């Protein structure tokens, strides 16, 4: 994985000139009078619309619906509006203002749904449900003898190759189906750190399975 | 080619993957380029690799893309 020291936007201009609509948003939000109030109301309306749409898109998969989902969307919109007004000076004009603003509310909905998971967790964090792997990875029942052998090798690699923290992350996400954001919250970590841990675990496990002939060696070197 | 393509796809990692923090930092720029039909995978291969591999960031990308496209109509 690329080191976090090299920003991907290094090659783009540090600050681009905003398009006309974005410039109008910035001008109105920088105003002190009724224009700012009107712009804030318009922005709040946009954020509520986006939050409700996003909550409705994701909610059913997380068994949340009705007034609870609507409350979550309104709360996400309110929190996003606060964050946007606080960080207005960080808008670099590289995208439309509304796209930049909508990102805040999408991430708020995402974070709030992650927190919701622990209200009704389906499994304890430290359970190990190895039986769900054949279904998850589409193993053919006709090849059961082969994939039982593969799973035993995978289990050995999980025990022998991973650090305790990598193992904990792999078990929670892959075996127990805990959402990555929910796990980050439970471990008082963040999405980036948990993803990095799972990334390293995946790389180690693939190398171990390839070394034992269960997967092909990666010719492109991307294992 | 092997007998376990789904498992192989899950375990396979891409060294260009920039991680969640950088992908989220640039998500609004990336989405506007996608909407504009720009060749984002060529311009930002590390973000594209990340969004393919990371479920939560991929979900945020889909959400922002749907929001921007929905507002445009």
Interface residues (C-beta under 8 A of the other chain):
Chain A: X1 X2 X4 X7 X8 X9 X12 X46 X49 X50 X53 X54 X57 X58 X94 X95 X96 X98 X99 X100 X102 X103 X106 X107 X109 X110 X136 X137 X138 X139 X143 X146 X147 X150 X154 X174 X179 X180 X181 X191 X192 X195 X196 X199 X202 X203 X205 X206 X209 X214 X215 X216 X218 X221 X222 X223
Chain B: X1 X2 X3 X4 X5 X6 X7 X8 X10 X11 X12 X13 X14 X15 X16 X17 X18 X19 X20 X21 X22 X23 X24 X25 X26 X27 X28 X29 X31 X32 X44 X46 X47 X53 X54 X55 X56 X57 X59 X60 X63 X64 X66 X67 X68 X70 X71
